Amino acid sequence: ADVICLQAIETANCQDLAGSTVTVSFYARAGSNYSAASNNLIALVATGSGSDQGIISWIAQTWTNTLTATVGTAVLTTSWQRFSYSYAVPAGTNEIVVGFNSPRTGTAGANDFFDITGVQLEAGSTATEFERRPIGTELALCQRYFDSLVTPAANGVGINGSTASRIGTRTSVTMRSSPSVTISGTISINDGSGTFGVTAANIAGQFSSPNSFQLDINGLSTGQYRPFIILVGSGTGAIVLNSEL
């Protein structure tokens, strides 16, 4: 079966590429038993005129005015090589997917793989050096789409109501959109009288914006109207914020 890797690009980051030429560049190599036909790795670019319709919608082929093109076919060896291919983005494009398709034909049990790194999509018909960003910048850009609040220890405050407890805090950065908020594992809260575990089963409701979130929690035995702090880093779980495309 084919192995396909895909990355959707947010509308805000690709609208200015509509009607222009772009270049996709990347480094790749093959395992010693790579079984794709002719050692090929296919680079593709897909476009649409909708806004942030997401990768799942693209796979289902429900993007507005979707168009998918093979921009190049890299012939891999077991040594690293850099490849680059140019593509004319259609006018009216509002969203882009960059992807790779490995059309497997063999049944090798070991070393049937490809490695890929340094993928870059940029304006123009010539690939430039791969842009390397400071780790702090890269982290903030990633947190725009996904964050897992596991540190620091005290990460948000709340208060116990008459029927449910309410907790909330600001997001680390302004996220792409209002995230979904879930609890993974068990987080802890402390109201000064003791520490209490909270899991996804305790969540009665949620509210979020790109800059903050709130969870309503049932089943706590703390005193009514007692304030508390969230001890995310001291438990075995995390508060997960997801605004992926």
Residue, then its C-alpha position, 0 to 999 in steps of 0.5 A: a500500500d502507498v505511504i502518504c505524508l501530508q501537511a495542510i497550510e493555514t489560509a492566513n499563511c498561503q493566501d499571498l501565494a495565489g496566482s504565483t510560482v512556488t517551490v517545494s524543497f526537501y531532503a530525502r533518502a531511502g532504506s536499503n530495501y525501499s520497495a517503491a517503484s523505481n525508488n520513487l517518492i512523489a511530491l505533490v501540492a493540492t490547492g483549494s479556494g475554501s478557507d481552512q477546510g482541513i486535511i480530513s476534508w481534503i482526503a475526503q475530496t470535499w475541498t472547494n475547487t480542489l486541485t491536486a498536482t504531482v510537482g515532481t518525482a524524486v528518485l531516492t538512494t540510501s544517501w541524503q539528497r536535496f530535491s526541489y520542484s516549482y509549481a504555479v499556484p492557481a489564482g483564487t487559492n486560499e488553502i494548500v496541502v504539501g504531501f509525499n506519496s511513496p507507491r510501495t510495490g514490494t514486501a520487504g520486512a526490514n529497511d523498507f522506509f524513507d526519511i524526509t526532512g527540511v521540507q520548505l514551501e516558498a514563493g519563487s521558482t528557486a529553492t533557498e537555504f532551509e530556514r532555521r528558526p530559534i527553538g522558542t520561535e518554533l515552539a510558539l508557532c507550533q502552540r498556535y495549533f496544539d498545546s499540552l499543558v503539563t508545566p509549570a506546576a500551577n497552571g490556572v485557577g478556579i473556584n467551586g460552585s454550587t453544582a460544578s467547579r470551574i477552572g480556566t487560564r490563558t493559552s500559551v499563545t494566541m491559537r489558530s482558532s478556539p481549541s477543543v479542550t480535553i484532559s489526558g490522564t489525571i490532572s490534580i487541583n488543590d484548594g488548600s485543604g487537599t489535592f483532588g484528581v480530575t479526569a475526562a469523566n469529570i468534565a461537564g462542559q467547556f468554553s474556549s477562545p483563541n486566547s483562553f479556555q474554561l472547563d466545568i468539572n463535576g464530582l469534586s468533594t472540595g468546599q463550595y466557593r473555595p478557590f483552587i489552583i490546577l497542578v497540571g505538572s504534578g499529576t500524570g496527565a495534561i490539559v490538551l488544547n487542539s486547533e489543528l486544521 
